[in-house]
Amino acid sequence: MMSSSERPIGQSPSEGRALELIPSPVSLAYGSGEILLPFHGRIAYARGVDQSLGDTLARTLSEEIEAAIGLTWDRARGDRWPSCIELGLDHDLGNQEYRLTIGDPAAIRIIGGDGQGLRYGVQTLRQIIRQCGQVLPVLTIEDRPAYPLRSYSLDVTRGRVPTMDWLRHWADILAFYKFNQLQLYIEHSFAFDGMSESWRGKSPLRPQDIMDFDAYCAGLGIELVPSISTFGHHYTNLRTRGLRDLGEFPENADRPYSFIERQEHHTLNVTHPEAFEFSTRQIDSYSELFRSDKFNIGADETFDLGKGRSGEQAERRGVADMYADYVIRLCDHVRHEGGLPMYWGDIAVSMPAVLDRLPKDCLLLNWLYDPKVGEGKVRLVAETGARQVVCAAVHAWNTLLPDIDGAWQNISRLSAYGLKYGAVGAMVTDWGDYGHINDPRMSMPGLAYASQCFWKMEGAEKSRVDRALSLLAYGNADGSYMEGFTRASHCVSFGWDDMVRYMELDDGQGGVNQDVAEFLTQVDPHVWDEGFPDNLEGARRGFMATMAGRLGDVSAHEKGLIEAEKTMGRAAAGGRGLGVQTMQAQLVALEGQRIFNRIGWILAGRTGIVSHKATHQESWATADDLETWFETYRSVWRHVSRESELRCVSSLIWRYADMLRQDDRE
């Protein structure tokens, strides 16, 4: 047997296996033996610890112990109470740093460099108790984060508005994995006064919701930062009668609703005399609801700038200067009100003339989502002296099943580049394009990967994080749950994004929607070298041809999804970590993807991309399965989300059911 000094770092002496921690600590050294948590125990925090914080952390630990082993412990304040778990501060440690010791000889001590460090030590102990129960290994952990700012951005505007209960639950999870900032991305789903035409029927968040949630996050050590669109991404706002004149193309405000156009056409006409007042009015009223001094003004993807009503000015001044001037004005306004501006950096990074002009004391959110992302754009921003936050992605939107491997590659690569070039923070984004079909619980892998990579990149391995996530989130000790989940993510033949694009190629009159055609040529320019077909049948056939390889694997993907479901089901059986509703959400996603794949195969047959053509009975049975599945999906949606824009998803699903029942001879 190895002595304690010979054991690999992270190797448990009791069972010969590593503790599964997310994120893994900077330093973990085991001692000899174990300690047994007593039947009657006490958690005490030193008088130097803020009383509210100490009460919260002691209660959190007490609840974790009770959930794990059924024992109810006492809590106390002060240094004169004999205790089993002691919480304190040592200002010789750095900000967010902590030291956790178990077994000296019997007590557990968590010492933080500040209140946040103490919080993170408590979260680590919770993870240890969750997997070890009453018998804990003797150890010492010295730990601190690589990035001082670790943020999560959640889309709450493009289809889903979460319930407040679920938002609090998600904030609890973020705290558990040591995030310290959260942004709720909003376009039109907040009930601004005088804008009811925008948010009507969208189940909007209200001021009291934000203030209550801000207080809840503060209690967890998470900074809730306001994030609203102030320049681009005003699709819904600019379709209203009251605000359409502020857009670049008010004449298009009454076009049929489109998931794709929603992502493409949404930019303010900055030459309109009321545009700036509209932007700042939103900033001023919204910022008052938050404790944070930061404000994310958005300013991303302003695709239409200079192409519509502002075209004449764009010819004189140039789009780059128009963009930079407006963002500078918005940043100046935020600073004047005592805030620190943040903005998405895609436009600035793509136009050096803009990047050079924008203020360097703001926070540039440098979002780069390619799984194979390189370091060039991170280096570019660093060379200007701008303060940047590198922003990766959970890779879970536009799909029922997340791209788990893509999320790891993107997050791990970008985290490393940010550290190399001195980024002040890191963010992981969770979007809801195309109606937010993705259940937010599907983002857990991306959340866990970001937790690890933002805290400690050195030695970070996907397999280890997957194993830890299987245990901590899904109650599965051997890692097989995440193996099944990852396998399922490889079995997408025809995704939700494909379904949206195929359907929206129809302009509603049997012709080709030119906006969708233009978008598709940008996505795959090499595919359309000979031009985009000018008739709907040809356009759809060409689009399906881009997926011929995937659609040829439908049978293999069907088997893969079934095997993944079996693996996940076996792994979750009896697991404490996976709730019934979460398991249901994942089963619904797996079943839905099987049906989506089958739809793609049927459409490929109808357009001649594959040789087999579905029978009348197969098409009708698939329509029945789709509608039956979607009723369950709708109920699962409501577990975590308000009604919001579920009807938009419903409309597309039912159009597919109707299409499947059409006789090919018609």
Salt bridges, closest charged atoms under 4 A:
GLU15 OE1 - ARG17 NE 2.88
GLU20 OE2 - ARG467 NE 2.90
GLU64 OE1 - ARG126 NE 2.85
GLU64 OE2 - ARG130 NE 3.02
GLU64 OE2 - ARG576 NH2 3.77
ASP74 OD2 - ARG42 NE 2.96
GLU86 OE1 - ARG109 NE 2.75
ASP90 OD2 - ARG99 NH2 3.84
ASP104 OD2 - ARG109 NH1 2.55
ASP155 OD2 - ARG158 NH1 3.68
ASP165 OD1 - ARG168 NH2 2.50
GLU187 OE2 - ARG158 NE 3.07
GLU187 OE2 - HIS233 ND1 3.56
ASP209 OD2 - ARG642 NH2 3.21
ASP214 OD2 - ARG291 NH1 2.89
GLU223 OE2 - LYS294 NZ 3.09
GLU251 OE1 - ARG309 NH2 3.53
ASP254 OD1 - ARG244 NH2 3.01
GLU261 OE2 - ARG255 NH2 2.81
GLU277 OE1 - ARG281 NH1 2.43
ASP284 OD1 - HIS333 NE2 2.63
ASP293 OD1 - LYS294 NZ 3.86
ASP300 OD2 - HIS233 NE2 3.42
GLU301 OE1 - HIS233 NE2 2.77
ASP304 OD2 - HIS265 ND1 2.92
GLU312 OE2 - ARG316 NH1 3.66
ASP321 OD1 - ARG357 NH1 3.21
ASP325 OD2 - ARG317 NH2 2.09
ASP325 OD1 - ARG357 NH2 2.59
ASP332 OD1 - ARG335 NH2 2.48
GLU337 OE2 - HIS336 ND1 3.37
ASP361 OD1 - ARG335 NH1 2.97
GLU375 OE2 - ARG379 NH1 3.31
GLU375 OE1 - LYS420 NZ 3.13
GLU383 OE2 - ARG379 NE 3.87
ASP405 OD1 - LYS462 NZ 3.50
ASP405 OD2 - HIS490 NE2 2.60
ASP433 OD1 - ARG158 NH1 2.69
ASP439 OD2 - ARG441 NH2 2.85
ASP466 OD2 - LYS462 NZ 2.62
ASP498 OD2 - ARG550 NH1 2.93
ASP515 OD2 - ARG255 NH2 3.23
ASP515 OD1 - HIS265 NE2 2.76
GLU537 OE2 - ARG541 NH2 2.99
GLU558 OE2 - ARG594 NH2 2.84
GLU563 OE2 - LYS566 NZ 3.51
GLU591 OE1 - ARG594 NH1 3.06
GLU618 OE1 - HIS612 NE2 3.81
ASP624 OD1 - ARG661 NH2 2.68
ASP625 OD2 - ARG598 NH1 2.93
GLU627 OE1 - ARG661 NH2 2.69
GLU631 OE2 - ARG634 NE 3.71
GLU643 OE1 - ARG638 NE 2.91
GLU645 OE2 - HIS188 NE2 2.85
GLU645 OE1 - ARG262 NH1 3.07
ASP663 OD2 - ARG665 NH2 2.85
ASP664 OD1 - ARG606 NE 3.25
ASP664 OD2 - LYS613 NZ 3.46
